[in-house]
Amino acid sequence: MKNWRHFGCLILAAATLIACTKSPTGRNQLQLFSSSQLEQMGNESYAQLKEQEKLSTDQELIDYVQCLADELIAGLPAEYREKSWEVNVFDSDQINAFALPGGNIGVYRGLHEIAETPDQLAAVMGHEIGHVIAEHGNARMSNNMLIGLGLQVGSIVASQKTDNNTAAMIMAGLGVGAQVGVMLPFSRSHESESDQLGMDYMAQAGYNPAAAADLWRNMKVASGGSSPPELLSTHPSPDSRIDDINDYLPQVMPIYERQVAAGKGGSCKRPATD
């Protein structure tokens, strides 16, 4: 039993020491996968989505989303600014958008109804690009891998100490503990970091970062005000998100104001909704 404990601890410690990196905001995170692996997975997932989902033929909407993507990308760090990004609009009522490693962006038609201004849609797209640049997918998969390994080691230890029924109860408890105690807060930290990065990118592109708070007010209305308790949610509550956005505004508004004064960005025009 001691051997298994030592074995598991050594693997966890070694992986943590070797692959601990800094996110763009200086937060420590674990990354066990290479950028090329992430890009391959992102490209494959995007190709599958394009096969499964109907692509929009609304050229006005497509041009609008592409315009926003181009202006956001123009202000990104060089590594991402020089990448060839593919942007698509999916013809679905889903209120959703995403960006994937490899330079892939998808926006769902339903989001156009909620994001009432170009600034608001830029907030969503900037946020999703932030997930890619911060390599949150890498960090989440890396943590999932370590948690899975830890639970396997725990299962061996538990089964050696107790009967099968008790071991199963212990493992169920460990699973809940891992989910609530590690993975959910971890996901909330990703969302909060991407909100900040998205505001940085939209300000650089000449879009008003204050619109990010307006977007989440719209989201709250669209959801009817119903959401799970923040403790058990992978996302911060809309109210917490709005508060954090407002707290960060003083740091990014000067960037936005400089870009507006210089006549840069902010030129995309929103098409009318039906």
C-alpha positions in Angstrom: 0.0 0.0 0.0 2.8 2.4 0.9 4.5 1.7 -2.4 1.3 2.7 -4.3 1.1 5.9 -2.3 4.7 6.8 -3.0 4.3 5.9 -6.7 1.3 8.1 -7.1 2.9 11.0 -5.2 6.1 10.8 -7.2 4.2 10.9 -10.5 2.0 13.8 -9.4 4.9 15.8 -8.0 7.1 15.2 -11.1 4.3 16.2 -13.5 3.6 19.3 -11.5 7.3 20.4 -11.3 8.0 19.7 -15.0 4.9 21.3 -16.6 4.0 24.2 -14.4 3.8 27.4 -16.5 2.5 31.0 -16.2 -0.7 32.2 -17.9 -0.7 35.6 -19.6 -1.9 37.2 -16.4 0.8 35.5 -14.3 -1.4 32.7 -12.9 0.3 29.4 -12.3 -1.1 26.5 -14.3 -0.3 23.0 -15.4 0.4 22.1 -19.0 1.2 18.5 -19.9 0.4 18.8 -23.7 2.4 20.5 -26.4 1.1 23.4 -28.4 1.2 21.2 -31.5 -0.9 18.6 -29.8 -3.5 21.2 -28.8 -3.6 22.7 -32.3 -4.2 19.2 -33.8 -7.0 18.5 -31.4 -8.5 22.0 -32.0 -8.4 21.6 -35.8 -9.9 18.1 -35.6 -12.7 19.2 -33.3 -13.4 22.2 -35.5 -13.6 20.1 -38.6 -16.1 17.8 -36.9 -18.2 20.7 -35.8 -18.4 22.0 -39.4 -19.7 18.6 -40.5 -22.2 18.4 -37.7 -23.5 21.9 -37.6 -25.2 23.9 -40.3 -23.2 26.9 -41.5 -24.9 30.2 -42.0 -25.4 31.6 -45.5 -26.3 35.1 -44.2 -23.5 36.9 -45.9 -24.1 40.2 -44.0 -23.8 38.4 -40.7 -20.8 36.4 -41.9 -19.0 39.6 -42.9 -19.9 41.3 -39.6 -18.4 38.4 -37.6 -15.3 38.2 -39.8 -14.8 42.0 -39.5 -14.8 41.7 -35.7 -12.5 38.8 -35.8 -10.1 40.6 -38.1 -9.9 43.7 -35.8 -9.5 41.6 -32.7 -6.8 39.4 -34.2 -4.9 42.5 -35.4 -4.2 43.5 -31.8 -3.1 40.0 -30.5 0.4 39.0 -29.6 2.5 38.4 -32.7 2.4 34.6 -32.4 -1.4 34.7 -32.7 -1.7 37.8 -34.9 0.3 36.1 -37.6 -1.7 32.8 -37.5 -4.2 32.1 -40.2 -7.6 32.1 -38.4 -10.7 30.5 -39.7 -14.0 32.1 -38.7 -17.5 30.6 -39.3 -21.0 31.5 -38.3 -23.2 28.5 -37.3 -26.9 28.7 -38.2 -28.3 27.8 -34.8 -30.4 29.5 -32.1 -27.7 28.6 -29.6 -26.4 31.6 -27.6 -22.8 30.5 -27.9 -19.4 31.2 -29.4 -16.0 29.5 -29.1 -12.4 29.6 -30.2 -10.2 26.5 -30.5 -6.4 26.0 -30.6 -5.2 26.1 -34.2 -6.8 29.4 -35.0 -10.5 28.5 -35.2 -13.5 30.7 -34.2 -17.2 29.9 -34.3 -20.1 32.2 -33.5 -23.7 30.9 -33.3 -26.5 33.0 -34.9 -28.4 33.0 -31.6 -25.7 35.0 -30.0 -26.4 37.8 -32.5 -29.7 38.3 -30.8 -28.2 38.8 -27.3 -25.0 40.7 -28.3 -26.9 43.9 -29.2 -23.8 46.0 -30.3 -20.5 45.3 -32.0 -18.8 46.0 -28.7 -20.8 43.3 -26.9 -20.0 40.7 -29.6 -16.4 41.7 -29.5 -16.5 41.1 -25.8 -17.6 37.5 -26.4 -15.2 36.8 -29.2 -12.3 38.4 -27.3 -13.1 36.2 -24.3 -13.1 33.1 -26.4 -9.8 34.0 -28.0 -8.5 34.6 -24.4 -9.1 30.9 -23.6 -6.9 29.9 -26.5 -4.1 32.3 -25.8 -4.1 31.4 -22.1 -4.1 27.7 -23.1 -6.9 26.9 -20.8 -7.8 23.7 -22.8 -4.3 22.4 -22.1 -4.5 23.3 -18.4 -7.9 21.7 -18.0 -7.0 18.5 -19.8 -3.7 18.3 -17.7 -5.6 18.7 -14.5 -8.2 16.1 -15.6 -5.3 13.7 -16.3 -3.8 14.2 -12.8 -7.1 14.0 -11.0 -7.8 10.7 -12.9 -4.4 9.3 -11.9 -5.0 10.4 -8.3 -8.3 8.7 -8.2 -6.9 5.5 -9.7 -4.2 5.4 -7.0 -6.7 6.2 -4.4 -8.9 3.4 -5.6 -6.0 0.9 -5.2 -5.3 2.2 -1.7 -8.9 2.1 -0.7 -9.5 -1.3 -2.0 -6.6 -2.7 0.0 -7.9 -1.2 3.3 -11.6 -1.8 3.1 -14.3 -4.1 1.6 -15.6 -3.3 -1.9 -18.7 -1.5 -0.7 -16.8 0.9 1.5 -14.1 1.4 -1.1 -16.8 2.4 -3.6 -18.2 4.9 -1.1 -14.8 6.4 -0.5 -14.2 6.7 -4.3 -17.6 8.4 -4.8 -16.6 10.9 -2.1 -13.2 11.5 -3.7 -14.9 12.1 -7.1 -17.2 14.7 -5.6 -14.4 16.3 -3.8 -12.3 16.5 -6.9 -15.1 18.0 -8.9 -16.3 20.6 -6.4 -13.0 21.3 -4.7 -10.7 21.4 -7.8 -12.2 21.3 -11.2 -15.1 23.7 -10.8 -13.2 26.6 -9.1 -10.5 25.9 -11.7 -13.0 26.5 -14.5 -14.3 29.7 -12.9 -10.7 31.0 -12.7 -10.4 30.4 -16.5 -13.6 32.3 -17.1 -12.5 35.2 -15.0 -9.1 35.3 -16.6 -10.6 35.2 -20.1 -13.0 38.0 -19.3 -9.9 40.2 -18.5 -8.0 39.1 -21.6 -11.1 39.6 -23.7 -11.4 43.2 -22.4 -7.7 43.8 -23.2 -8.2 42.5 -26.8 -11.4 44.4 -27.4 -9.9 47.7 -26.1 -6.9 47.3 -28.3 -9.3 46.7 -31.2 -11.2 50.0 -30.4 -14.3 48.4 -28.8 -15.6 49.6 -25.5 -14.7 47.2 -22.7 -17.6 48.4 -20.6 -19.9 46.6 -23.1 -18.7 43.3 -21.5 -20.8 44.1 -18.4 -23.8 45.0 -20.7 -23.5 41.7 -22.4 -23.7 39.8 -19.1 -26.7 41.8 -18.1 -28.3 40.7 -21.4 -27.3 37.1 -20.7 -28.9 37.3 -17.2 -32.1 38.5 -18.7 -32.0 35.8 -21.4 -31.6 33.1 -18.8 -34.6 34.4 -16.8 -32.3 35.0 -13.9 -31.9 31.3 -13.2 -28.5 29.8 -12.7 -27.0 27.2 -10.4 -25.2 28.3 -7.2 -21.9 29.8 -8.0 -20.1 27.2 -5.9 -21.4 24.5 -8.1 -21.1 26.3 -11.4 -18.2 26.2 -13.9 -18.8 29.9 -14.6 -18.9 32.8 -12.2 -22.5 34.1 -11.6 -23.5 37.0 -13.9 -23.5 39.4 -11.0 -19.9 38.4 -9.9 -18.8 38.6 -13.5 -20.2 42.1 -13.9 -18.6 43.3 -10.7 -15.2 41.9 -11.7 -15.5 43.5 -15.2 -16.3 46.9 -13.6 -13.3 46.5 -11.3 -11.0 45.9 -14.2 -12.3 48.7 -16.4 -10.0 51.4 -15.1 -7.0 49.3 -16.4 -8.3 49.0 -19.9 -10.4 52.1 -20.6 -7.2 54.2 -21.3 -6.2 51.7 -24.0 -9.6 51.9 -25.6 -9.7 55.7 -25.4 -6.2 56.0 -27.1 -7.4 53.7 -29.9 -10.5 55.7 -30.5 -8.6 59.0 -30.4 -6.2 57.5 -33.0 -9.1 56.4 -35.2 -8.2 52.7 -34.9 -10.6 49.8 -34.9 -14.2 49.8 -33.9 -15.4 50.0 -37.5 -17.6 46.9 -37.8 -21.3 47.6 -38.4 -23.9 45.3 -36.9 -26.5 44.0 -39.3 -30.1 44.3 -38.3 -31.9 41.3 -36.7 -35.2 39.9 -38.0 
